[in-house]
Amino acid sequence: AGHCMDKEIVEQVFEPFFTTKEVWQGTGLGLSMAQGSITGCGGKIIVESDPGKGTTFDMFLPRVRRTYEKEE
């Protein structure tokens, strides 16, 4: 069986400085920074947590097609 987060934790998981770790074991900035980077690129991050199955984070980033012109 996997570990999961309860509803209250899922609702707070992207808040800066939120952590479930002991003091001096984490800053609570990792997921907040990840969300900021992903949404800043026009993407989205979704968290789902199911008892007995675990927690998943799905990240969606926009596809970018760039054309480069040869410099002369």
C-alpha positions, 0 to 999 in steps of 0.5 A: 500500500502506498502513502497518501496525503489527506485532503487538508495537506493536498489543499496546502501542498503548493503554499510557500513554506508549507511542510509536513517535515520536522523542523530543520528537515525542509523549507517547504519551498520545493513544490511551491517553486515547481508550481511557479516555474510550471505555471510561469511557462503556461503549464499546469501541475495537478496533485492526486492522492488516493489512500492505499495507492499513493500520491501522484503529481502530473505536470503539463507543459505547453509544446513550443515550436520554434523556427530559427533563422540562419544568421548571416 
